[in-house]
Amino acid sequence: MFDRTNLQVLANHARAAAENMAHTLHRTAHSAFVKETQDFTVMLMDRSGATFAVPMELGATWYPGLSYSRAIAMVDDYRPGDVAFTNDPYSGYVATHAPDTHLWKPVFVDGEIVAWTGGHIHNTDMGGAVPASLSRALTEIHQEGIRFPPMKLVREGVFDEMILRIMSTNVRKPDLNIGDIKALVGALNTGERKIQAMVRK
């Protein structure tokens, strides 16, 4: 049973873990959207996909209250090292437009998922009608560029190269997109290690 003091200590550890995730992403990202405008989020989520810890300051503050539960449920057979993703606003209801790419990772302890790490980045370009995939002149979602429904991007620690090739072929700045996505995966890995350390304590 947790008393108030222990709960505060746990909350501080969780917040520090989220801060470490943000630091990892910010330091390793490639694009100005992440490094300068800080258009990203990172978070720790409970088993249901509800957020319980975010960094103190974020450039994008509207995502931390979202539940990833529907997006999580659209992918089967999670294993240690897996990372799933989507940028489709109509699949899982976490993305707001195609440039916002959301990733989430299960955190396993003793063979059981105890939590999730997650986050989003604003990709520089997702193809579509105009550079950067943003314009008030766009009239339908298909003009924003390529969309990926929830699926595994990393399987047991190994990137799905076919997905990366499909993305790279369809966007104008593949180096920035892939670099930022890999930076976010690194941030999720940081959060995973922090949660596992908290559980061990």
KENUMI-659304 format. One record per residue (C-alpha): x, y, z; residue in three letters. Coordinates in steps of 0.001 Angstrom, whole numbers, plus 524288, in hexadecimal, padded with zeros to 5 digits. Layout:
// residues N
<X = X | Y = Y | Z = Z | rest = Ala>
...
END
This chain:
// residues 201
<X = 80000 | Y = 80000 | Z = 80000 | rest = Met>
<X = 8051D | Y = 80D87 | Z = 7FC85 | rest = Phe>
<X = 80469 | Y = 818EA | Z = 805DC | rest = Asp>
<X = 804BE | Y = 82709 | Z = 8015B | rest = Arg>
<X = 8137E | Y = 82803 | Z = 80253 | rest = Thr>
<X = 815E7 | Y = 81BCC | Z = 7FA4C | rest = Asn>
<X = 80C1C | Y = 82039 | Z = 7F01C | rest = Leu>
<X = 81333 | Y = 82D31 | Z = 7EEC8 | rest = Gln>
<X = 82043 | Y = 8264E | Z = 7ED60 | rest = Val>
<X = 81A82 | Y = 81D8B | Z = 7E2D2 | rest = Leu>
<X = 81498 | Y = 8294E | Z = 7DBDC | rest = Ala>
<X = 821BC | Y = 83038 | Z = 7DC17 | rest = Asn>
<X = 82882 | Y = 82443 | Z = 7D667 | rest = His>
<X = 81E4C | Y = 82372 | Z = 7CB9B | rest = Ala>
<X = 81F7F | Y = 831DE | Z = 7C853 | rest = Arg>
<X = 82E54 | Y = 830B6 | Z = 7C806 | rest = Ala>
<X = 82D28 | Y = 82520 | Z = 7BEC0 | rest = Ala>
<X = 824A7 | Y = 82D2A | Z = 7B59B | rest = Ala>
<X = 82E5E | Y = 8386E | Z = 7B643 | rest = Glu>
<X = 8393D | Y = 82EFD | Z = 7B28E | rest = Asn>
<X = 83147 | Y = 82A68 | Z = 7A6EF | rest = Met>
<X = 82F6F | Y = 83864 | Z = 7A24E | rest = Ala>
<X = 83DF2 | Y = 83B23 | Z = 7A3F4 | rest = His>
<X = 8417E | Y = 82F12 | Z = 79BF9 | rest = Thr>
<X = 83851 | Y = 832E4 | Z = 790F1 | rest = Leu>
<X = 83C43 | Y = 8412B | Z = 790C2 | rest = His>
<X = 84AC8 | Y = 83E04 | Z = 7905F | rest = Arg>
<X = 84A11 | Y = 8338C | Z = 785D0 | rest = Thr>
<X = 83F68 | Y = 838B3 | Z = 77CB3 | rest = Ala>
<X = 842B4 | Y = 83DC0 | Z = 76F23 | rest = His>
<X = 8382F | Y = 8479D | Z = 76B72 | rest = Ser>
<X = 83547 | Y = 85589 | Z = 76F9E | rest = Ala>
<X = 8275E | Y = 85163 | Z = 772EF | rest = Phe>
<X = 82CC0 | Y = 8497B | Z = 77E52 | rest = Val>
<X = 83981 | Y = 85043 | Z = 781C2 | rest = Lys>
<X = 834F8 | Y = 85E6E | Z = 780B6 | rest = Glu>
<X = 8262D | Y = 85F58 | Z = 78177 | rest = Thr>
<X = 8254F | Y = 85362 | Z = 78A65 | rest = Gln>
<X = 8194C | Y = 84E58 | Z = 78366 | rest = Asp>
<X = 819A3 | Y = 8413B | Z = 78A47 | rest = Phe>
<X = 81488 | Y = 83A0C | Z = 79610 | rest = Thr>
<X = 81983 | Y = 82ED7 | Z = 79E54 | rest = Val>
<X = 8123C | Y = 827EE | Z = 7A920 | rest = Met>
<X = 8110F | Y = 81C45 | Z = 7B212 | rest = Leu>
<X = 80445 | Y = 814D2 | Z = 7B19F | rest = Met>
<X = 7FDF4 | Y = 80A98 | Z = 7BA2E | rest = Asp>
<X = 7F9E7 | Y = 7FD3D | Z = 7B536 | rest = Arg>
<X = 7ED4A | Y = 802A3 | Z = 7AF85 | rest = Ser>
<X = 7F458 | Y = 80D18 | Z = 7A7A9 | rest = Gly>
<X = 7F0C1 | Y = 8189C | Z = 7B074 | rest = Ala>
<X = 7FB75 | Y = 822AA | Z = 7B2C1 | rest = Thr>
<X = 80117 | Y = 823EA | Z = 7C072 | rest = Phe>
<X = 80D94 | Y = 82BBF | Z = 7BE6D | rest = Ala>
<X = 8123B | Y = 83632 | Z = 7B4E7 | rest = Val>
<X = 81D65 | Y = 84009 | Z = 7B511 | rest = Pro>
<X = 81B3D | Y = 84D2F | Z = 7BB8F | rest = Met>
<X = 81C6A | Y = 854F3 | Z = 7AEED | rest = Glu>
<X = 81874 | Y = 850A2 | Z = 7A157 | rest = Leu>
<X = 8170D | Y = 857CD | Z = 7949B | rest = Gly>
<X = 80A9D | Y = 85016 | Z = 791AB | rest = Ala>
<X = 80201 | Y = 84FC1 | Z = 79DBA | rest = Thr>
<X = 7F55D | Y = 84A2F | Z = 79850 | rest = Trp>
<X = 7F978 | Y = 83BE9 | Z = 79742 | rest = Tyr>
<X = 7FD3B | Y = 837B9 | Z = 7A520 | rest = Pro>
<X = 7EF0D | Y = 835D9 | Z = 7A948 | rest = Gly>
<X = 7EC13 | Y = 82C80 | Z = 79E36 | rest = Leu>
<X = 7E9C3 | Y = 81E15 | Z = 7A058 | rest = Ser>
<X = 7F10D | Y = 81510 | Z = 79726 | rest = Tyr>
<X = 7E843 | Y = 8099A | Z = 79AA6 | rest = Ser>
<X = 7E151 | Y = 808A5 | Z = 78D7D | rest = Arg>
<X = 7EDEE | Y = 809D0 | Z = 785BC | rest = Ala>
<X = 7F4A2 | Y = 7FFD7 | Z = 78E85 | rest = Ile>
<X = 7E973 | Y = 7F638 | Z = 78C93 | rest = Ala>
<X = 7EAA9 | Y = 7F709 | Z = 77DC2 | rest = Met>
<X = 7F7E6 | Y = 7F023 | Z = 77E17 | rest = Val>
<X = 7F91C | Y = 7E1D7 | Z = 78221 | rest = Asp>
<X = 8032E | Y = 7D98A | Z = 78907 | rest = Asp>
<X = 80C16 | Y = 7E384 | Z = 78F78 | rest = Tyr>
<X = 81972 | Y = 7DE3A | Z = 79314 | rest = Arg>
<X = 8251A | Y = 7E419 | Z = 79A34 | rest = Pro>
<X = 82C02 | Y = 7EDA9 | Z = 7913E | rest = Gly>
<X = 8200E | Y = 7F085 | Z = 788D4 | rest = Asp>
<X = 81C42 | Y = 7FE66 | Z = 78536 | rest = Val>
<X = 80F6F | Y = 80185 | Z = 77E54 | rest = Ala>
<X = 80BC5 | Y = 80DFE | Z = 7774B | rest = Phe>
<X = 80155 | Y = 81564 | Z = 76FB7 | rest = Thr>
<X = 7FF55 | Y = 82296 | Z = 7696D | rest = Asn>
<X = 7F157 | Y = 82009 | Z = 7650D | rest = Asp>
<X = 7E75C | Y = 828C6 | Z = 76BE3 | rest = Pro>
<X = 7DCA5 | Y = 81EE0 | Z = 76914 | rest = Tyr>
<X = 7E39E | Y = 81312 | Z = 76EE0 | rest = Ser>
<X = 7E4DF | Y = 81331 | Z = 77D93 | rest = Gly>
<X = 7E174 | Y = 8219A | Z = 77ED1 | rest = Tyr>
<X = 7EE85 | Y = 82685 | Z = 783C8 | rest = Val>
<X = 7F3B7 | Y = 82DF8 | Z = 777E7 | rest = Ala>
<X = 7ED82 | Y = 83AD6 | Z = 773B9 | rest = Thr>
<X = 7F340 | Y = 83B25 | Z = 765FC | rest = His>
<X = 7FC98 | Y = 8331A | Z = 75DBF | rest = Ala>
<X = 8093D | Y = 83A07 | Z = 761DB | rest = Pro>
<X = 8070E | Y = 8363E | Z = 77023 | rest = Asp>
<X = 80D0B | Y = 828C5 | Z = 771CE | rest = Thr>
<X = 80A26 | Y = 821C7 | Z = 77E9A | rest = His>
<X = 81229 | Y = 8167F | Z = 78407 | rest = Leu>
<X = 81003 | Y = 80DCC | Z = 78FDC | rest = Trp>
<X = 817A0 | Y = 802D0 | Z = 79620 | rest = Lys>
<X = 813C1 | Y = 7F864 | Z = 7A009 | rest = Pro>
<X = 81BB4 | Y = 7F78C | Z = 7AC7A | rest = Val>
<X = 81D4F | Y = 7E97E | Z = 7B0DD | rest = Phe>
<X = 82109 | Y = 7E4EE | Z = 7BE7A | rest = Val>
<X = 821B4 | Y = 7D64E | Z = 7C11D | rest = Asp>
<X = 81B00 | Y = 7D38A | Z = 7B42B | rest = Gly>
<X = 80F65 | Y = 7DC84 | Z = 7B6C2 | rest = Glu>
<X = 80C1A | Y = 7E9E6 | Z = 7B149 | rest = Ile>
<X = 80C0B | Y = 7F336 | Z = 7BCE8 | rest = Val>
<X = 80BC9 | Y = 80039 | Z = 7B5B3 | rest = Ala>
<X = 80E16 | Y = 80704 | Z = 7A8BA | rest = Trp>
<X = 81712 | Y = 811BD | Z = 7A429 | rest = Thr>
<X = 81228 | Y = 81A6F | Z = 7995B | rest = Gly>
<X = 81357 | Y = 82728 | Z = 79232 | rest = Gly>
<X = 811BE | Y = 82E7F | Z = 78589 | rest = His>
<X = 819EC | Y = 8369A | Z = 77C49 | rest = Ile>
<X = 815B1 | Y = 83FFE | Z = 771B5 | rest = His>
<X = 81C30 | Y = 83A9B | Z = 76589 | rest = Asn>
<X = 821DE | Y = 84471 | Z = 75C07 | rest = Thr>
<X = 81A41 | Y = 83F1A | Z = 75071 | rest = Asp>
<X = 81141 | Y = 833AD | Z = 74D9F | rest = Met>
<X = 81005 | Y = 835A1 | Z = 73EFB | rest = Gly>
<X = 802F7 | Y = 83A11 | Z = 739D3 | rest = Gly>
<X = 7FEEC | Y = 84630 | Z = 7326A | rest = Ala>
<X = 80836 | Y = 85039 | Z = 73839 | rest = Val>
<X = 8158C | Y = 85068 | Z = 73ED9 | rest = Pro>
<X = 8148C | Y = 84E4A | Z = 74D94 | rest = Ala>
<X = 80714 | Y = 84834 | Z = 74B47 | rest = Ser>
<X = 8005F | Y = 85424 | Z = 7512A | rest = Leu>
<X = 7F7B7 | Y = 85E09 | Z = 74A4B | rest = Ser>
<X = 7EA99 | Y = 86455 | Z = 74CCB | rest = Arg>
<X = 7E799 | Y = 8618B | Z = 73E82 | rest = Ala>
<X = 7E717 | Y = 852D6 | Z = 740D7 | rest = Leu>
<X = 7D958 | Y = 84D71 | Z = 740A5 | rest = Thr>
<X = 7DB00 | Y = 83F0B | Z = 74410 | rest = Glu>
<X = 7E3C8 | Y = 83668 | Z = 74C3D | rest = Ile>
<X = 7E9CE | Y = 82FC2 | Z = 7405F | rest = His>
<X = 7F048 | Y = 83C8F | Z = 73C89 | rest = Gln>
<X = 7F840 | Y = 83C6C | Z = 74926 | rest = Glu>
<X = 8008E | Y = 83116 | Z = 744A7 | rest = Gly>
<X = 802D6 | Y = 822DB | Z = 747D6 | rest = Ile>
<X = 7FBEC | Y = 81D50 | Z = 753BB | rest = Arg>
<X = 7FF59 | Y = 81154 | Z = 75BB0 | rest = Phe>
<X = 7F4E9 | Y = 80AB7 | Z = 76410 | rest = Pro>
<X = 7F9B5 | Y = 8053B | Z = 7710D | rest = Pro>
<X = 80416 | Y = 7FAED | Z = 76E44 | rest = Met>
<X = 81135 | Y = 7F64A | Z = 77339 | rest = Lys>
<X = 81CBC | Y = 7FE95 | Z = 76F0E | rest = Leu>
<X = 826B3 | Y = 7F73D | Z = 77755 | rest = Val>
<X = 825C7 | Y = 7E8A4 | Z = 779E7 | rest = Arg>
<X = 82D65 | Y = 7E391 | Z = 78583 | rest = Glu>
<X = 8373C | Y = 7EE8F | Z = 7841C | rest = Gly>
<X = 838A8 | Y = 7EE25 | Z = 7753F | rest = Val>
<X = 83302 | Y = 7F8B0 | Z = 76C60 | rest = Phe>
<X = 829F2 | Y = 7F422 | Z = 7618A | rest = Asp>
<X = 83208 | Y = 7F8B2 | Z = 755F2 | rest = Glu>
<X = 8269C | Y = 7F744 | Z = 74C82 | rest = Met>
<X = 81EC2 | Y = 80164 | Z = 7540D | rest = Ile>
<X = 82A66 | Y = 80A99 | Z = 75445 | rest = Leu>
<X = 82C27 | Y = 808C2 | Z = 74590 | rest = Arg>
<X = 81DD5 | Y = 80B92 | Z = 742EF | rest = Ile>
<X = 81E78 | Y = 817ED | Z = 74B11 | rest = Met>
<X = 82B50 | Y = 81C5A | Z = 7450E | rest = Ser>
<X = 825E7 | Y = 81A87 | Z = 73753 | rest = Thr>
<X = 819C1 | Y = 822B6 | Z = 739FB | rest = Asn>
<X = 81EF5 | Y = 82E8E | Z = 7415A | rest = Val>
<X = 8273F | Y = 83A31 | Z = 73D5A | rest = Arg>
<X = 830CA | Y = 839E3 | Z = 748CE | rest = Lys>
<X = 83301 | Y = 82B8D | Z = 74C13 | rest = Pro>
<X = 83F91 | Y = 82DF6 | Z = 7539F | rest = Asp>
<X = 838C2 | Y = 83741 | Z = 75D01 | rest = Leu>
<X = 82CDB | Y = 82E8B | Z = 75E98 | rest = Asn>
<X = 83464 | Y = 8220C | Z = 76114 | rest = Ile>
<X = 83E38 | Y = 828FD | Z = 769CA | rest = Gly>
<X = 8337F | Y = 82E9F | Z = 7725B | rest = Asp>
<X = 82C3A | Y = 821AE | Z = 77311 | rest = Ile>
<X = 83888 | Y = 81A9B | Z = 77760 | rest = Lys>
<X = 83AFA | Y = 82545 | Z = 78169 | rest = Ala>
<X = 82D49 | Y = 82332 | Z = 786DE | rest = Leu>
<X = 82FA3 | Y = 8148A | Z = 78799 | rest = Val>
<X = 83BD0 | Y = 817AE | Z = 78F81 | rest = Gly>
<X = 83391 | Y = 82001 | Z = 7989C | rest = Ala>
<X = 829D0 | Y = 814E5 | Z = 79A66 | rest = Leu>
<X = 83514 | Y = 80BD8 | Z = 79DA8 | rest = Asn>
<X = 8399F | Y = 8158C | Z = 7A7F2 | rest = Thr>
<X = 82C22 | Y = 815A5 | Z = 7AE14 | rest = Gly>
<X = 82B80 | Y = 806D8 | Z = 7ADC0 | rest = Glu>
<X = 8383D | Y = 805AC | Z = 7B550 | rest = Arg>
<X = 833AA | Y = 80FA4 | Z = 7BF55 | rest = Lys>
<X = 826CC | Y = 808A1 | Z = 7C1BF | rest = Ile>
<X = 82D92 | Y = 7FB87 | Z = 7C329 | rest = Gln>
<X = 836F4 | Y = 8019E | Z = 7CCF1 | rest = Ala>
<X = 82B7A | Y = 80736 | Z = 7D4AD | rest = Met>
<X = 824F3 | Y = 7F9E4 | Z = 7D531 | rest = Val>
<X = 8317C | Y = 7F37C | Z = 7D9FD | rest = Arg>
<X = 83276 | Y = 7FD7A | Z = 7E4FB | rest = Lys>
END
